[in-house]
């Protein structure tokens, strides 16, 4: 009797010690991965349990090889319970436990990965948390349906009800969903960032130019050049044309200058216009400014002047116009294209 007890205790201690050692090695290795701490610790506990079960089986075989056979016969003799009836139930219970553990581990790991990935896109912490929780709940719901299938519980009616409700709900908020999907695209693809000056052109709304102040899931907030803040639905941005005015460091501006024909001297006037542009601090030296004759009409000569200014220098175009007016006070100047177009 004493030898049996010693065998059982020794087997248990050896299994427990080996299990703790393997658990420690496993946890340390998995800590370096992307897995959530929940699933790491669960796997560590499973390792210990498996070794303890193996130790119990080995100890029982050492003590008496007929113990397991006697236990099975005893169970079959009690109220006519058959082992073949117990195995499926035990398998369902074990499968359900494994599904729950797996679902929680995967859900927590995925939520952590999504929140970390969206954090790099400068998405607000509240929105990141919301997205992570939605994914967590979705995985848990899938696990519930999986468990129902393990127990062979019919869920056709609940599933159909959920489908009908989801279809009706989706139809009722389809415009909001369009904005949300477009918001995900903007946040993940980064066509522009907070602080960029952009121009949005869409057939459904007037053209807007302004600085992006916030990018949300449903709307993008801008401070337009006239000073107001506007909230534009992301679906309109997604379906329109977006020009990022600050993506490059320079932008072209265009003037037309109209001279009276008697005051226009071809070479001298063209050189004078180019010299005035190069003399302005706001005009970038590269690409070089250009002046082209576009019209001789009604005793007037029209020049098209093209030059480049810094994308952040909105007031620079006005300074260049003042410089040209000072050089040619009798000419008519008209702004054709600039970064201030709205």
C-alpha positions as CSV (number, residue, x, y, z in Angstrom):
1,X,0.0,0.0,0.0
2,X,2.8,2.4,1.0
3,X,4.7,1.6,-2.2
4,X,1.5,2.4,-4.3
5,X,1.2,5.8,-2.5
6,X,4.9,6.5,-3.1
7,X,4.5,5.6,-6.8
8,X,1.5,7.9,-7.2
9,X,3.1,10.8,-5.4
10,X,6.4,10.4,-7.2
11,X,4.7,10.2,-10.6
12,X,2.6,13.3,-9.8
13,X,5.6,15.3,-8.6
14,X,7.7,14.3,-11.6
15,X,4.9,15.2,-14.0
16,X,4.2,18.5,-12.2
17,X,7.9,19.5,-12.2
18,X,8.3,18.6,-15.8
19,X,5.1,20.4,-16.7
20,X,6.2,23.6,-14.9
21,X,9.5,23.5,-16.6
22,X,8.0,23.0,-20.1
23,X,5.3,25.6,-19.3
24,X,8.1,28.1,-18.4
25,X,10.0,27.5,-21.6
26,X,6.8,27.6,-23.7
27,X,5.6,30.9,-22.1
28,X,9.0,32.5,-22.5
29,X,9.1,31.6,-26.2
30,X,5.5,32.6,-26.9
31,X,5.9,36.0,-25.1
32,X,8.1,37.0,-28.1
33,X,5.2,36.4,-30.5
34,X,2.1,38.3,-31.3
35,X,-0.1,35.9,-29.2
36,X,-2.2,37.4,-26.4
37,X,-1.2,36.6,-22.8
38,X,-4.5,34.8,-22.3
39,X,-3.8,32.1,-25.0
40,X,-0.2,31.9,-23.9
41,X,-1.1,31.1,-20.3
42,X,-3.8,28.7,-21.4
43,X,-1.4,26.7,-23.5
44,X,1.0,26.6,-20.5
45,X,-1.8,25.2,-18.3
46,X,-2.7,22.6,-21.0
47,X,0.9,21.4,-21.0
48,X,0.8,20.7,-17.3
49,X,-2.6,19.0,-17.4
50,X,-1.5,16.7,-20.2
51,X,1.5,15.6,-18.3
52,X,-0.5,15.1,-15.1
53,X,-3.0,12.9,-17.0
54,X,-0.2,10.9,-18.5
55,X,1.4,10.5,-15.1
56,X,-1.9,9.2,-13.6
57,X,-2.3,6.7,-16.4
58,X,1.3,5.5,-16.1
59,X,1.0,5.2,-12.3
60,X,-2.2,3.2,-12.5
61,X,-0.6,0.8,-15.0
62,X,2.4,0.4,-12.8
63,X,0.3,-0.3,-9.7
64,X,-2.2,-2.6,-11.4
65,X,-2.6,-3.1,-15.1
66,X,-6.3,-4.1,-14.5
67,X,-7.3,-0.8,-12.9
68,X,-8.4,0.9,-16.0
69,X,-10.3,-2.2,-17.2
70,X,-12.0,-2.5,-13.8
71,X,-13.0,1.2,-13.9
72,X,-14.5,0.8,-17.3
73,X,-16.5,-2.3,-16.2
74,X,-17.7,-0.5,-13.1
75,X,-19.0,2.4,-15.1
76,X,-20.8,0.1,-17.5
77,X,-22.3,-1.8,-14.5
78,X,-23.8,1.4,-12.9
79,X,-27.3,2.0,-14.3
80,X,-26.3,0.3,-17.5
81,X,-24.1,3.2,-18.6
82,X,-22.1,2.3,-21.6
83,X,-18.7,3.8,-22.4
84,X,-19.7,4.5,-25.9
85,X,-22.4,6.8,-24.5
86,X,-19.9,8.7,-22.3
87,X,-17.2,9.2,-25.0
88,X,-19.4,11.5,-27.2
89,X,-20.5,13.7,-24.3
90,X,-17.0,13.9,-23.0
91,X,-15.7,14.8,-26.5
92,X,-18.4,17.5,-26.8
93,X,-17.5,19.0,-23.4
94,X,-13.7,18.9,-24.2
95,X,-14.4,20.4,-27.7
96,X,-16.5,23.2,-26.3
97,X,-13.8,24.1,-23.8
98,X,-11.2,24.1,-26.5
99,X,-13.3,26.3,-28.7
100,X,-13.9,28.8,-25.9
101,X,-10.2,28.9,-25.1
102,X,-9.2,29.2,-28.7
103,X,-11.9,31.9,-29.5
104,X,-10.9,34.0,-26.5
105,X,-7.2,33.7,-27.3
106,X,-7.7,34.5,-31.0
107,X,-10.1,37.4,-30.3
108,X,-7.8,39.0,-27.8
109,X,-4.8,38.6,-30.0
110,X,-6.6,40.0,-33.1
111,X,-8.0,42.9,-31.1
112,X,-4.4,43.8,-29.9
113,X,-3.1,43.5,-33.5
114,X,-5.8,45.7,-35.0
115,X,-5.5,48.4,-32.3
116,X,-1.7,48.4,-32.8
117,X,-1.9,48.6,-36.6
118,X,-4.6,51.3,-36.6
119,X,-2.5,53.2,-34.0
120,X,0.2,53.7,-36.6
121,X,-2.4,55.4,-38.9
122,X,-3.0,58.1,-36.2
123,X,-6.6,56.9,-35.7
124,X,-8.3,58.1,-32.5
125,X,-8.0,55.8,-29.5
126,X,-11.8,55.6,-29.0
127,X,-12.3,54.5,-32.6
128,X,-9.5,52.0,-32.3
129,X,-11.0,50.5,-29.2
130,X,-14.5,50.4,-30.9
131,X,-13.1,48.5,-33.9
132,X,-11.2,46.1,-31.6
133,X,-14.3,45.3,-29.6
134,X,-16.4,44.8,-32.6
135,X,-13.9,42.2,-33.9
136,X,-13.8,40.6,-30.5
137,X,-17.6,40.2,-30.3
138,X,-17.7,38.9,-33.9
139,X,-15.2,36.1,-33.1
140,X,-17.1,35.2,-29.9
141,X,-20.3,34.9,-31.9
142,X,-18.6,32.6,-34.3
143,X,-17.4,30.5,-31.4
144,X,-21.0,30.2,-30.0
145,X,-22.3,28.9,-33.3
146,X,-19.4,26.5,-33.5
147,X,-20.3,25.2,-30.0
148,X,-23.9,24.8,-31.0
149,X,-22.8,22.7,-34.0
150,X,-20.7,20.5,-31.7
151,X,-23.7,19.8,-29.5
152,X,-25.8,19.4,-32.7
153,X,-28.2,22.1,-31.6
154,X,-30.3,23.4,-34.5
155,X,-29.8,27.1,-35.1
156,X,-31.5,27.6,-38.5
157,X,-34.2,29.8,-37.1
158,X,-32.0,32.0,-35.0
159,X,-29.6,32.3,-37.9
160,X,-32.4,33.2,-40.4
161,X,-33.7,35.8,-37.9
162,X,-30.3,37.3,-37.5
163,X,-29.9,37.4,-41.3
164,X,-33.2,39.2,-41.9
165,X,-32.5,41.7,-39.1
166,X,-29.0,42.3,-40.5
167,X,-30.3,42.9,-44.0
168,X,-33.0,45.3,-42.8
169,X,-30.5,47.2,-40.6
170,X,-27.9,47.4,-43.3
171,X,-30.5,48.8,-45.8
172,X,-31.6,51.4,-43.3
173,X,-28.1,52.7,-42.7
174,X,-26.6,52.1,-46.1
175,X,-25.5,55.8,-46.5
176,X,-23.7,55.6,-43.1
177,X,-22.1,52.4,-44.1
178,X,-20.8,54.0,-47.3
179,X,-19.2,56.7,-45.2
180,X,-17.7,54.2,-42.8
181,X,-16.2,52.0,-45.6
182,X,-14.8,55.1,-47.2
183,X,-13.4,56.2,-43.8
184,X,-11.6,52.9,-43.5
185,X,-10.1,53.4,-46.9
186,X,-8.9,56.9,-46.1
187,X,-7.4,55.8,-42.7
188,X,-5.6,52.8,-44.2
189,X,-4.5,54.1,-47.6
190,X,-3.4,57.6,-46.4
191,X,-4.3,59.6,-49.5
192,X,-3.8,62.6,-47.2
193,X,-2.9,63.3,-43.6
194,X,-4.0,65.7,-40.9
195,X,-2.4,69.1,-41.7
196,X,-2.4,68.6,-45.4
197,X,-4.1,71.2,-47.7
198,X,-6.4,69.4,-50.1
199,X,-8.9,70.2,-52.8
200,X,-12.0,68.1,-53.1
201,X,-14.0,68.0,-56.3
202,X,-17.2,66.0,-56.5
203,X,-20.3,66.5,-58.6
204,X,-22.5,66.4,-55.5
205,X,-20.8,69.2,-53.5
206,X,-19.0,72.4,-54.4
207,X,-15.2,72.2,-54.8
208,X,-13.6,72.8,-51.5
209,X,-9.9,73.7,-50.6
210,X,-8.7,73.7,-47.1
211,X,-6.5,72.1,-44.4
212,X,-7.5,68.8,-43.0
213,X,-8.1,69.1,-39.2
214,X,-9.5,65.6,-38.4
215,X,-10.2,62.3,-40.1
216,X,-13.0,60.4,-38.6
217,X,-14.8,57.2,-39.7
218,X,-17.8,59.0,-41.1
219,X,-16.6,62.5,-42.0
220,X,-13.4,64.4,-42.7
221,X,-13.2,67.9,-41.1
222,X,-11.5,70.7,-43.0
223,X,-10.8,74.4,-42.4
224,X,-11.4,75.8,-45.8
225,X,-9.6,78.8,-47.2
226,X,-12.5,81.2,-46.3
227,X,-12.0,80.3,-42.7
228,X,-15.0,78.0,-42.0
229,X,-14.8,74.5,-40.7
230,X,-16.7,71.9,-42.9
231,X,-17.4,68.3,-42.3
232,X,-17.5,66.3,-45.6
233,X,-18.9,62.8,-45.7
234,X,-16.1,60.3,-46.5
235,X,-18.2,58.7,-49.3
236,X,-18.1,62.0,-51.2
237,X,-14.3,62.2,-50.8
238,X,-14.0,58.5,-51.8
239,X,-16.1,59.0,-54.9
240,X,-14.6,62.4,-55.9
241,X,-11.3,63.8,-57.0
242,X,-8.9,64.7,-54.2
243,X,-5.8,66.9,-55.0
244,X,-3.2,66.9,-52.2
245,X,-1.7,70.4,-52.5
246,X,1.0,69.8,-49.9
247,X,2.2,66.4,-51.2
248,X,4.8,68.2,-53.3
249,X,6.8,71.2,-52.1
250,X,6.0,73.4,-55.0
251,X,3.0,74.4,-57.1
252,X,2.5,76.2,-60.3
253,X,0.6,79.5,-60.6
254,X,-0.6,81.2,-63.9
255,X,-1.2,84.8,-64.8
256,X,-2.4,86.5,-67.9
257,X,-0.9,89.9,-68.7
258,X,-2.5,92.2,-71.3
259,X,-0.4,94.9,-72.9
260,X,-1.4,97.6,-75.3
261,X,0.1,96.7,-78.6
262,X,2.0,100.0,-79.0
263,X,3.7,99.5,-75.6
264,X,4.7,95.9,-76.2
265,X,8.2,95.3,-77.3
266,X,8.6,91.6,-78.0
267,X,12.1,90.7,-76.7
268,X,12.3,93.5,-74.1
269,X,8.9,92.9,-72.6
270,X,9.3,89.1,-72.4
271,X,12.7,89.6,-70.8
272,X,11.3,92.2,-68.4
273,X,8.5,89.8,-67.3
274,X,10.9,86.9,-66.7
275,X,13.3,89.3,-64.8
276,X,10.5,90.6,-62.6
277,X,9.5,87.0,-61.7
278,X,13.0,85.9,-61.0
279,X,13.5,89.0,-58.8
280,X,10.6,88.0,-56.5
281,X,11.5,86.0,-53.4
282,X,8.3,84.0,-53.7
283,X,9.0,82.5,-57.1
284,X,11.1,79.3,-57.1
285,X,14.1,79.3,-59.3
286,X,13.5,75.7,-60.4
287,X,11.4,75.1,-62.5
288,X,12.2,78.4,-64.2
289,X,9.3,80.8,-64.9
290,X,7.9,81.2,-68.4
291,X,6.2,83.8,-70.4
292,X,4.3,82.9,-73.6
293,X,2.4,85.1,-76.1
294,X,-1.1,83.6,-76.4
295,X,-3.1,86.3,-78.3
296,X,-2.9,89.4,-80.6
297,X,-6.3,90.9,-80.6
298,X,-8.0,94.3,-80.5
299,X,-4.8,96.1,-80.5
300,X,-3.6,94.2,-77.4
301,X,-1.1,91.5,-76.7
302,X,-1.8,88.8,-74.2
303,X,0.9,86.9,-72.3
304,X,0.5,83.7,-70.3
305,X,2.9,83.7,-67.4
306,X,3.7,80.5,-65.5
307,X,5.8,80.2,-62.4
308,X,6.2,78.0,-59.3
309,X,5.8,78.9,-55.6
310,X,6.0,76.9,-52.4
311,X,2.9,74.9,-51.5
312,X,2.7,76.5,-48.1
313,X,3.0,80.1,-49.4
314,X,-0.6,80.9,-50.1
315,X,0.1,84.6,-50.0
316,X,3.1,84.3,-52.3
317,X,0.9,84.5,-55.4
318,X,-0.4,87.9,-54.4
319,X,3.1,89.1,-53.7
320,X,4.2,88.0,-57.2
321,X,1.2,89.9,-58.7
322,X,2.2,93.0,-56.8
323,X,5.7,92.7,-58.2
324,X,4.5,92.4,-61.8
325,X,2.1,95.3,-61.4
326,X,5.0,97.5,-60.1
327,X,7.1,96.5,-63.1
328,X,4.3,97.0,-65.6
329,X,1.7,99.5,-64.1
330,X,-0.2,100.0,-67.4
331,X,-0.7,96.2,-68.0
332,X,-3.8,94.3,-67.0
333,X,-3.1,91.3,-64.8
334,X,-5.5,88.4,-64.2
335,X,-4.9,85.3,-62.0
336,X,-5.8,82.1,-63.9
337,X,-4.5,79.3,-61.7
338,X,-3.2,79.2,-58.1
339,X,-3.2,77.2,-54.9
340,X,-6.0,79.4,-53.6
341,X,-8.6,78.1,-56.1
342,X,-11.6,76.9,-54.2
